[in-house]
Amino acid sequence: MAQRKAQTLAELIDSLPEEERIVLLLYFAKNLSVADIAAKIGVPERSVAVVLASGRARLRSTFDFPSHD
């Protein structure tokens, strides 16, 4: 079951729009802060925060995770 969830998560991440995928991977996989991500990809911090929130919401709805925002 865990392997299937991991596969589904990988497929979902791959299907995300590029900007959302990059922000989520930098945040979760590389442990970068919103400020660091903004500087790295050259957008305002607020834009990163919005993209991060929408990506997290999409993941939560797909996997029925509780919200921790």
The first five atom37 places (N, CA, C, CB, O) and aatype in JSON, in Angstrom:
{
  "aatype": [12, 0, 5, 1, 11, 0, 5, 16, 10, 0, 6, 10, 9, 3, 15, 10, 14, 6, 6, 6, 1, 9, 19, 10, 10, 10, 18, 13, 0, 11, 2, 10, 15, 19, 0, 3, 9, 0, 0, 11, 9, 7, 19, 14, 6, 1, 15, 19, 0, 19, 19, 10, 0, 15, 7, 1, 0, 1, 10, 1, 15, 16, 13, 3, 13, 14, 15, 8, 3],
  "atom_mask": [
    [1, 1, 1, 1, 1],
    [1, 1, 1, 1, 1],
    [1, 1, 1, 1, 1],
    [1, 1, 1, 1, 1],
    [1, 1, 1, 1, 1],
    [1, 1, 1, 1, 1],
    [1, 1, 1, 1, 1],
    [1, 1, 1, 1, 1],
    [1, 1, 1, 1, 1],
    [1, 1, 1, 1, 1],
    [1, 1, 1, 1, 1],
    [1, 1, 1, 1, 1],
    [1, 1, 1, 1, 1],
    [1, 1, 1, 1, 1],
    [1, 1, 1, 1, 1],
    [1, 1, 1, 1, 1],
    [1, 1, 1, 1, 1],
    [1, 1, 1, 1, 1],
    [1, 1, 1, 1, 1],
    [1, 1, 1, 1, 1],
    [1, 1, 1, 1, 1],
    [1, 1, 1, 1, 1],
    [1, 1, 1, 1, 1],
    [1, 1, 1, 1, 1],
    [1, 1, 1, 1, 1],
    [1, 1, 1, 1, 1],
    [1, 1, 1, 1, 1],
    [1, 1, 1, 1, 1],
    [1, 1, 1, 1, 1],
    [1, 1, 1, 1, 1],
    [1, 1, 1, 1, 1],
    [1, 1, 1, 1, 1],
    [1, 1, 1, 1, 1],
    [1, 1, 1, 1, 1],
    [1, 1, 1, 1, 1],
    [1, 1, 1, 1, 1],
    [1, 1, 1, 1, 1],
    [1, 1, 1, 1, 1],
    [1, 1, 1, 1, 1],
    [1, 1, 1, 1, 1],
    [1, 1, 1, 1, 1],
    [1, 1, 1, 0, 1],
    [1, 1, 1, 1, 1],
    [1, 1, 1, 1, 1],
    [1, 1, 1, 1, 1],
    [1, 1, 1, 1, 1],
    [1, 1, 1, 1, 1],
    [1, 1, 1, 1, 1],
    [1, 1, 1, 1, 1],
    [1, 1, 1, 1, 1],
    [1, 1, 1, 1, 1],
    [1, 1, 1, 1, 1],
    [1, 1, 1, 1, 1],
    [1, 1, 1, 1, 1],
    [1, 1, 1, 0, 1],
    [1, 1, 1, 1, 1],
    [1, 1, 1, 1, 1],
    [1, 1, 1, 1, 1],
    [1, 1, 1, 1, 1],
    [1, 1, 1, 1, 1],
    [1, 1, 1, 1, 1],
    [1, 1, 1, 1, 1],
    [1, 1, 1, 1, 1],
    [1, 1, 1, 1, 1],
    [1, 1, 1, 1, 1],
    [1, 1, 1, 1, 1],
    [1, 1, 1, 1, 1],
    [1, 1, 1, 1, 1],
    [1, 1, 1, 1, 1]
  ],
  "atom_positions": [
    [[0.83, -1.19, 0.0], [0.0, 0.0, 0.0], [0.87, 1.26, 0.0], [-0.94, 0.0, 1.21], [0.6, 2.21, -0.74]],
    [[1.93, 1.27, 0.82], [2.81, 2.43, 0.89], [3.5, 2.67, -0.45], [3.85, 2.24, 2.0], [3.68, 3.82, -0.87]],
    [[3.89, 1.59, -1.11], [4.55, 1.72, -2.4], [3.6, 2.32, -3.42], [5.08, 0.36, -2.9], [4.01, 3.13, -4.26]],
    [[2.34, 1.94, -3.37], [1.34, 2.49, -4.3], [1.12, 3.98, -4.04], [-0.01, 1.73, -4.16], [1.0, 4.76, -4.98]],
    [[1.08, 4.37, -2.77], [0.93, 5.8, -2.44], [2.14, 6.6, -2.93], [0.75, 5.99, -0.93], [1.99, 7.7, -3.45]],
    [[3.32, 6.03, -2.76], [4.53, 6.71, -3.22], [4.51, 6.87, -4.73], [5.8, 5.93, -2.79], [4.89, 7.92, -5.25]],
    [[4.06, 5.86, -5.44], [3.95, 5.92, -6.9], [2.92, 6.97, -7.32], [3.58, 4.55, -7.47], [3.16, 7.74, -8.25]],
    [[1.79, 6.98, -6.63], [0.74, 7.96, -6.93], [1.24, 9.37, -6.67], [-0.51, 7.68, -6.1], [0.97, 10.27, -7.46]],
    [[1.96, 9.57, -5.57], [2.52, 10.88, -5.25], [3.51, 11.32, -6.32], [3.19, 10.86, -3.88], [3.49, 12.48, -6.75]],
    [[4.37, 10.42, -6.74], [5.35, 10.76, -7.79], [4.64, 11.12, -9.09], [6.31, 9.58, -8.03], [5.05, 12.07, -9.77]],
    [[3.59, 10.39, -9.44], [2.82, 10.7, -10.65], [2.13, 12.06, -10.54], [1.79, 9.61, -10.91], [2.1, 12.83, -11.5]],
    [[1.58, 12.34, -9.36], [0.91, 13.62, -9.15], [1.9, 14.77, -9.27], [0.22, 13.64, -7.77], [1.62, 15.77, -9.93]],
    [[3.04, 14.64, -8.64], [4.06, 15.69, -8.7], [4.5, 15.9, -10.15], [5.27, 15.33, -7.82], [4.67, 17.04, -10.59]],
    [[4.69, 14.82, -10.88], [5.08, 14.93, -12.29], [4.02, 15.62, -13.13], [5.37, 13.55, -12.86], [4.35, 16.25, -14.13]],
    [[2.76, 15.5, -12.73], [1.67, 16.08, -13.51], [1.41, 17.55, -13.18], [0.42, 15.3, -13.29], [0.64, 18.21, -13.88]],
    [[2.04, 18.06, -12.14], [1.82, 19.46, -11.75], [2.41, 20.41, -12.78], [2.42, 19.73, -10.36], [3.35, 20.06, -13.49]],
    [[1.86, 21.62, -12.85], [2.51, 22.63, -13.69], [3.96, 22.82, -13.23], [1.72, 23.98, -13.63], [4.26, 22.67, -12.05]],
    [[4.82, 23.16, -14.15], [6.26, 23.24, -13.87], [6.59, 24.12, -12.66], [6.99, 23.75, -15.08], [7.36, 23.72, -11.8]],
    [[6.01, 25.31, -12.61], [6.32, 26.23, -11.51], [5.93, 25.62, -10.16], [5.6, 27.58, -11.71], [6.69, 25.7, -9.19]],
    [[4.75, 25.02, -10.1], [4.29, 24.42, -8.86], [5.19, 23.24, -8.46], [2.83, 23.96, -9.0], [5.54, 23.1, -7.29]],
    [[5.54, 22.43, -9.42], [6.41, 21.28, -9.17], [7.77, 21.73, -8.63], [6.6, 20.45, -10.46], [8.28, 21.16, -7.67]],
    [[8.35, 22.74, -9.25], [9.66, 23.24, -8.82], [9.6, 23.77, -7.4], [10.16, 24.34, -9.77], [10.45, 23.45, -6.57]],
    [[8.58, 24.59, -7.12], [8.46, 25.18, -5.78], [8.28, 24.08, -4.73], [7.26, 26.16, -5.73], [8.94, 24.11, -3.69]],
    [[7.41, 23.11, -4.99], [7.19, 22.04, -4.02], [8.46, 21.22, -3.79], [6.06, 21.13, -4.48], [8.79, 20.88, -2.65]],
    [[9.16, 20.91, -4.86], [10.39, 20.12, -4.71], [11.48, 20.89, -3.97], [10.91, 19.68, -6.08], [12.18, 20.33, -3.13]],
    [[11.62, 22.18, -4.27], [12.61, 22.98, -3.55], [12.26, 23.1, -2.07], [12.72, 24.37, -4.18], [13.14, 23.06, -1.21]],
    [[10.98, 23.25, -1.79], [10.54, 23.42, -0.41], [10.67, 22.11, 0.39], [9.09, 23.91, -0.38], [11.25, 22.1, 1.47]],
    [[10.12, 21.02, -0.16], [10.09, 19.77, 0.59], [11.35, 18.92, 0.43], [8.9, 18.96, 0.17], [11.84, 18.36, 1.41]],
    [[11.88, 18.82, -0.76], [13.04, 17.95, -0.99], [14.36, 18.63, -0.63], [13.07, 17.5, -2.44], [15.27, 17.99, -0.11]],
    [[14.45, 19.93, -0.92], [15.7, 20.66, -0.64], [15.64, 21.47, 0.64], [16.03, 21.58, -1.8], [16.64, 22.06, 1.05]],
    [[14.47, 21.49, 1.29], [14.27, 22.21, 2.56], [14.62, 23.69, 2.47], [15.11, 21.56, 3.64], [15.14, 24.27, 3.42]],
    [[14.33, 24.3, 1.32], [14.58, 25.74, 1.17], [13.41, 26.53, 1.73], [14.82, 26.1, -0.31], [12.26, 26.08, 1.68]],
    [[13.7, 27.7, 2.25], [12.64, 28.58, 2.75], [11.97, 29.27, 1.57], [13.21, 29.63, 3.75], [12.47, 29.25, 0.44]],
    [[10.83, 29.88, 1.84], [10.12, 30.65, 0.81], [11.04, 31.74, 0.26], [8.8, 31.27, 1.38], [11.09, 31.96, -0.95]],
    [[11.75, 32.43, 1.14], [12.68, 33.49, 0.71], [13.79, 32.93, -0.18], [13.28, 34.19, 1.92], [14.14, 33.54, -1.19]],
    [[14.34, 31.8, 0.2], [15.4, 31.19, -0.61], [14.9, 30.75, -1.98], [16.0, 29.99, 0.12], [15.58, 30.92, -2.98]],
    [[13.69, 30.17, -2.01], [13.11, 29.76, -3.28], [12.86, 30.97, -4.17], [11.79, 28.98, -3.06], [13.17, 30.94, -5.36]],
    [[12.32, 32.03, -3.6], [12.05, 33.25, -4.36], [13.34, 33.79, -4.98], [11.41, 34.33, -3.45], [13.37, 34.16, -6.15]],
    [[14.4, 33.83, -4.19], [15.68, 34.32, -4.7], [16.22, 33.4, -5.79], [16.7, 34.45, -3.56], [16.77, 33.86, -6.79]],
    [[16.07, 32.1, -5.6], [16.62, 31.12, -6.54], [15.92, 31.16, -7.9], [16.5, 29.72, -5.95], [16.56, 31.04, -8.94]],
    [[14.58, 31.34, -7.89], [13.86, 31.32, -9.16], [13.49, 32.71, -9.65], [12.62, 30.49, -9.02], [12.91, 32.86, -10.73]],
    [[13.82, 33.74, -8.87], [13.65, 35.11, -9.32], [12.22, 35.64, -9.36], [0.0, 0.0, 0.0], [11.83, 36.35, -10.27]],
    [[11.45, 35.26, -8.34], [10.08, 35.78, -8.23], [9.87, 36.31, -6.81], [9.02, 34.67, -8.56], [10.65, 35.99, -5.91]],
    [[8.83, 37.13, -6.61], [8.57, 37.64, -5.26], [8.21, 36.51, -4.28], [7.42, 38.67, -5.3], [7.65, 35.49, -4.68]],
    [[8.53, 36.72, -3.02], [8.23, 35.72, -1.99], [6.74, 35.41, -1.95], [8.69, 36.21, -0.63], [6.35, 34.26, -1.77]],
    [[5.91, 36.43, -2.12], [4.46, 36.22, -2.09], [4.03, 35.24, -3.19], [3.71, 37.57, -2.25], [3.14, 34.42, -2.97]],
    [[4.64, 35.34, -4.35], [4.32, 34.41, -5.45], [4.67, 32.98, -5.07], [5.06, 34.81, -6.74], [3.91, 32.05, -5.34]],
    [[5.82, 32.81, -4.45], [6.23, 31.47, -4.0], [5.23, 30.95, -2.97], [7.67, 31.51, -3.41], [4.84, 29.78, -3.02]],
    [[4.83, 31.8, -2.03], [3.89, 31.39, -0.99], [2.56, 30.95, -1.58], [3.68, 32.52, 0.01], [1.97, 29.97, -1.14]],
    [[2.09, 31.67, -2.59], [0.81, 31.33, -3.23], [0.93, 30.0, -3.97], [0.38, 32.44, -4.21], [0.05, 29.14, -3.86]],
    [[2.0, 29.83, -4.72], [2.22, 28.57, -5.46], [2.37, 27.41, -4.49], [3.47, 28.68, -6.38], [1.83, 26.33, -4.73]],
    [[3.09, 27.61, -3.42], [3.28, 26.57, -2.41], [1.94, 26.18, -1.78], [4.27, 27.04, -1.33], [1.66, 25.0, -1.61]],
    [[1.14, 27.16, -1.44], [-0.17, 26.88, -0.84], [-1.07, 26.11, -1.8], [-0.85, 28.19, -0.42], [-1.74, 25.16, -1.39]],
    [[-1.08, 26.49, -3.05], [-1.94, 25.79, -4.0], [-1.45, 24.36, -4.25], [-2.01, 26.56, -5.33], [-2.25, 23.44, -4.37]],
    [[-0.15, 24.19, -4.31], [0.4, 22.84, -4.49], [0.12, 21.94, -3.3], [0.0, 0.0, 0.0], [-0.23, 20.78, -3.46]],
    [[0.27, 22.49, -2.11], [-0.01, 21.72, -0.9], [-1.49, 21.35, -0.83], [0.4, 22.5, 0.35], [-1.84, 20.24, -0.43]],
    [[-2.36, 22.29, -1.22], [-3.8, 22.01, -1.22], [-4.13, 20.89, -2.21], [-4.59, 23.28, -1.58], [-4.95, 20.03, -1.92]],
    [[-3.5, 20.92, -3.37], [-3.73, 19.88, -4.37], [-3.28, 18.52, -3.83], [-2.97, 20.22, -5.69], [-3.98, 17.52, -4.02]],
    [[-2.14, 18.47, -3.18], [-1.66, 17.21, -2.61], [-2.58, 16.72, -1.5], [-0.23, 17.37, -2.07], [-2.9, 15.53, -1.42]],
    [[-3.01, 17.64, -0.64], [-3.92, 17.27, 0.45], [-5.22, 16.7, -0.09], [-4.22, 18.49, 1.34], [-5.71, 15.68, 0.4]],
    [[-5.78, 17.34, -1.11], [-7.06, 16.88, -1.64], [-6.92, 15.51, -2.31], [-7.63, 17.89, -2.64], [-7.83, 14.69, -2.25]],
    [[-5.79, 15.26, -2.93], [-5.57, 13.98, -3.59], [-5.36, 12.87, -2.59], [-4.37, 14.07, -4.52], [-5.86, 11.76, -2.78]],
    [[-4.64, 13.15, -1.53], [-4.31, 12.12, -0.55], [-5.15, 12.22, 0.73], [-2.86, 12.2, -0.19], [-4.97, 11.43, 1.65]],
    [[-6.06, 13.19, 0.76], [-6.92, 13.38, 1.92], [-6.1, 13.56, 3.21], [-7.86, 12.18, 2.07], [-6.45, 13.03, 4.27]],
    [[-5.0, 14.34, 3.09], [-4.2, 14.69, 4.26], [-4.87, 15.81, 5.02], [-2.76, 15.1, 3.84], [-5.54, 16.65, 4.41]],
    [[-4.73, 15.85, 6.34], [-5.27, 16.98, 7.1], [-4.45, 18.24, 6.83], [-5.28, 16.66, 8.61], [-3.26, 18.17, 6.51]],
    [[-5.09, 19.37, 6.97], [-4.42, 20.65, 6.77], [-3.63, 21.03, 8.01], [-5.43, 21.74, 6.43], [-4.12, 20.87, 9.13]],
    [[-2.41, 21.53, 7.82], [-1.57, 22.01, 8.94], [-1.21, 23.46, 8.75], [-0.3, 21.17, 9.08], [-0.27, 23.95, 9.38]],
    [[-1.93, 24.17, 7.88], [-1.62, 25.58, 7.59], [-2.03, 26.49, 8.7], [-2.29, 26.03, 6.33], [-1.84, 27.7, 8.61]]
  ]
}
